[in-house]
């Protein structure tokens, strides 16, 4: 029996199990079949480099697993590829993000208007997600002080948002020059 016949005889019974695992990993039949083909190509190319005493099954599954993870990472970076006709119009349209950016900028500008003690507590607890005790240690104040400053900061921020306070970062309105 030649080396290539020996490889085929040893790998062929494992192909159905490789396909099942690939389908479970990728959830798409054609992609899974392509992946199994890539695994078999790698295995044939690296046949001489494999450890003789090691299990062929585990070696092939290791190759498949690593290639599947690479494909999934690549897919996550690039996104799904599909013919334009098969994609619904709702998936092609994305909502405008300008308003969200404007709101975020406005909230950040209002936070900048808070007194320094309230601003620092709000940022430590709400943004950096420190506990009250951790924020108290950072600011070297009692934990009750952190809680009261946070409550005052939230209330003041809520009032400023309701009153639509003009931030110092907004551009002045246009005026007509005679």
C-alpha angles and dihedrals in degrees: 000000000000124000093255092050089049091051092050092047092052099041102039097073089052096055097087091052091047090051092050092051092045091051091049091050099043101025092214123097099212093046090048092052090050089050093052089050090052090049092052092047091051092046093051091046092049098037093115093048097055121101110261096218095046122100112265090210094056091043092054093045090050091053091047093048094050093046091047091052090049090052093047091050091048090048091050090054096045102031129223119321115217136153110270092237093058095054117090118240090241091062092050095053117073124189118252113264098199094093092052090050091049092049091049091050091048093051091048090050090051091049088054088058093058118101111269095250093052093042094053093049092047092050094046095048103031102033105025091035096226117163119246089256092051092047090049090053092048093049094037093231132119117276091243089058090054091052094048093045090049092050091049092046093051092047093047091047091049091051093048091050091049092048092047092228111202109243120221088242096063118103116242118256118265115262133198114245113210 
